[in-house]
Amino acid sequence: MSENNANENNDLLNALNSIETVNVGDVVKGEILAIDDDKQAIVGIEGNGIEGVVPQKELSTKPVADINDVVKVGDKLDLVVISRIGNDKEGGSYLLSVRRLEARKVWDDIQKKFEAGETIDAPVTQVVKGGLVVDAGVRGFVPASMISDHFVEDLNQFKGQTLTFKIIEIEPSENRLILSHRAIVEEEKAAKREEVLANIQAGDTVTGTVARLTNFGAFVDLGGVDGLVHVSEIAYERVDKPSDVLKTGQEVKVKVLSVDPDRDRISLSIKQTLPEPWDGIEEKAPEGAVLEGTVKRLTSFGAFVEVFPGVEGLVHISQIAHEHIATPNDVLSTGEKVQVKVLEVHPEAHRLALSIKALKEKPASSELEKKQSAPRRQNNNNNSNNNRQNVVSTDDDDAGFTLGDLIGDQLKKAQDSDND
């Protein structure tokens, strides 16, 4: 063999050896050679002269409406080999993807954040049964139980929102990414709780928002920690149910009664931020004033009537009506509206003496006597019946006298004869 032929063979072998082999999963560089009628990009893979195909859906992680808006002939791209098309005898080519290479990079980035304990931000793209789907560069899923720290009935409110998530589980090979927003909410609340508890003190007056209502009180959000306003501390007047006077979301001013950091408990009062109901009572209810009130309680000795929120006065049983009554329940009922006249005011003792009968016209004496004598006549009739049983019947003028009357007369006659 001539020296020239030997050199040519060596050059051919070197050229063949320089051709890089292509395997599935490899990352290669390619140049866009053409865009065919099937909306596919024909790519020449650098280093070996082999061609590959990139379908439109594999050009980006985001939907592609027009392939010409994404690539053009001459563009050079980084691509991942997905599979082989055809065989060596047919020349063969490769199915390539930009989208999956980008996704691989996203998975790598998420994996690093997961290992470092970092969070990610992602928009909610779908509401599905059991949770939310988010776009984290790859598909992420948020179970319903991991969306918030409380039950959320309508998940559609989160669609389109960009939220912060903690990475709970990641498995790139199975395209599984489980995220939690609840963990973020709980961490934020814990931080705010510590801040509030460190700065709030008994006696402080602060503003909060009614978070929840129960039968025994209202929980008020103070900006990261809830405090309880017991039903007895909502208002000076009696409150049967907190929902009668408060609404969820309502802003309220509260006074801090006590703080227990160890138990994360704060006791609050709304009524102690309000004017004391007895303040200025002498001006609001001077002696002689006529007021409208509500009967709050009935006792054996009278009726307590509320004339202002938190201000009750006593109508003694003798001041309820001109006629005699056995018990206030005979003429009054709890919840009844009545007109009262102020008889006495004792601000320091928080006492008001009231009268209902002072505002009513006194019946004529004959009429009053009839009303008051009615029970007496009944008693007298009973006594008369008893006395009749002691009457001694005779045929003389003593008829109709009682036995006591006759004995009394006989004793008097005996005493007169002794004196003679």
C-alpha positions, 0 to 999 in steps of 0.5 A, a space after each residue: 500500500 502506498 504511503 498516500 493511501 495509508 494517510 487517507 485511510 488514517 484520516 478517514 478513521 480519525 474522522 469516524 472516531 471523532 463522530 460523537 455517539 448519541 444516546 437517549 438522555 444525552 444533552 446535545 447542541 443543535 441548529 434549526 435547519 428547517 420547519 416542516 409542514 407538521 410544525 416540527 423543527 428539523 435540527 442538525 446535531 453538532 458533532 456527528 451530522 445526525 439530524 433530529 426532530 423537535 415537535 412543537 409541544 417540546 419547544 417550551 415548558 409553556 404552551 406554544 401557539 405558533 412555532 415560528 414565534 419560538 424558533 427560526 432557521 439558524 437558531 442554536 439550542 440545547 436539547 435532550 435526546 428523548 428517543 431514537 426514530 427509525 434504525 441505522 439501516 434507514 439512516 435514523 434520527 432522534 426525537 429531541 426536546 427543549 421542554 424536557 431539558 428545561 424541566 430537568 433544570 427546574 427539577 435540579 433547582 427545586 431539589 437544591 432548594 428542598 435540600 437547603 430547606 428553602 421555599 418556592 413561589 408559584 402561581 395556582 393554575 388549576 383547582 382539581 379534586 382534592 387540591 390545587 395544581 401550581 406551575 413551579 416550572 414543573 407541575 406541582 400539587 398542593 393537597 387540600 389539607 395543606 392549603 391553609 391552617 383551617 378548612 377552606 370550602 371554596 378552593 377557587 379563590 386561590 386560582 390565579 394567586 401566586 403563593 409561597 410553598 414549602 417543598 414536602 416531597 420531590 421525585 423527578 423521575 415520577 414528575 411528583 412534586 408535593 407542596 404545602 402552603 399551610 406550613 408557610 401560614 403556620 410559620 408566619 403566624 408563629 413568628 407574629 405570635 411571638 412578636 405580639 406576645 413579647 410586646 403586649 401587656 395587661 392594661 394595653 388598649 389595642 385594635 383587632 379583628 373578630 376572627 371567630 364567634 362562639 357561644 361563650 365569647 369572641 376570638 379577636 385577631 391581634 395580628 398573629 395571635 387571637 385573644 378571647 373576649 368573654 361574653 361578659 366582657 363584650 358590653 355593659 348590658 347583658 349579651 345572650 349571644 356574641 353573634 347578636 352584637 358582633 360579626 366576623 371580620 368586624 374591627 374592634 377596640 379591646 383592652 388587654 386584661 391578662 397575658 399568659 405567654 406559656 399558654 398563648 392565652 390573652 384575655 380581652 375586654 371590649 366593654 372596658 374601652 367604652 364609657 362607663 354607663 354610670 358616668 354622668 348618670 346625674 345628668 342623664 337621669 336626674 331626680 324627677 326625670 321620666 325614662 323608658 326602660 326594659 324590665 330585666 329581672 323580677 324579684 319578690 321585692 320589686 323589678 329591676 328596670 334597665 334605663 340605659 345600657 348597663 344601668 338598672 334601677 329598682 322599682 320597689 314593689 310599693 312603687 309598681 301600682 297604686 293598688 296592693 299587689 302580692 308579687 311583681 309578676 302579677 303585673 309585670 313581665 321580663 322584657 316588657 317596656 315601661 315608663 318610669 320616674 326617677 325618685 332617687 339617684 346615688 351615683 357612687 353606689 350605682 343605684 337608682 330608685 324608680 317608680 311606675 305608679 308615680 306616672 299613673 293617675 291615682 284611682 278615686 278613693 272609692 274605687 281604690 277602696 273597692 280594689 283593696 277591700 276585695 280580698 278583705 271582704 273575702 277574709 271577713 266573710 270567712 270570719 263571719 262564717 266562723 263567728 256564726 258557728 258561735 252564735 247562741 240562739 234564744 227567744 229573747 232580745 239577746 238573739 244574735 249576740 255571740 256567746 262572748 257577748 253574753 258572758 261579758 254582760 253577765 260578768 259585768 252584772 256580777 261585779 256591780 252587785 259586789 260593789 253594792 
